[in-house]
Amino acid sequence: MRTYNFPFTRAHVDQHQELAEMLKIIRFRDLSIAAYVNALDNFIDIFAEHILSYDLEYAKFICS
């Protein structure tokens, strides 16, 4: 991103850090199996949205 001077690099990196923190929280919490599955399901939804919006925006930027 820095190589291509993507204008939203900092925000994108921050989002990746937030996603990593979410996984750490899920991993180290004492959850029931159902709560764990629900937390992972929610994470996957957020991660998929990130890919379909922020990562796609970056891909379009590079290809333009």
N, C-alpha and C positions, 0 to 999 in steps of 0.2 A: 504494500500500500504506500509506503514511504517512497519506494522507488518510482512509482507512477504519480506521486504527489496527489493521492486521493484526498479530497478536502475533508472527509469525515473519518480519517484514520483514527484519531483519538477516541471518538465516540464508539467506533467499531471495536477497538481494543478494549475499551471499558465494558462493552457488552459481553465480550468473550470472558472477561474477568468475572462479571456478574454470573454468567452461566457456570463457570467453574466453581464459584462460591455456592451456588445453588446445589451443585452435585455434592460438594463437601458436606453441606448441611444435611442433605438427604442421607448420605453415607453414614454419618456419625450419630444420627438421632436414633433413639431407641423407639422404633415403630413396630406396630403389628404388621403382619404380612400384607393385609389389605391396605393399610395406610402407606406402606412402602410402595406398593404397586400404584396406588393413587398418586403419590408424590412423583414417581418416575413418569407416569402417564402425563401429568401436568408439565413436567420438565420437557418431555418429548414434544408436546404441543408448542411450548415456548421456543424450543430449539428449532423446530420445523419452521415456525414463523420467522425466526431470525434468518434462516437460510433463504426462505422464499422472499424476504424483503431486503434485508441489509446485505447479504452476500450477493444476491442477484443485482442489487444496485451497484455494487463494486464491479461485478462482472461486466455490466453494461458500460460502466465508466472506462474500463480497460479496453473494451472492444470498440469504443467510439472514436 
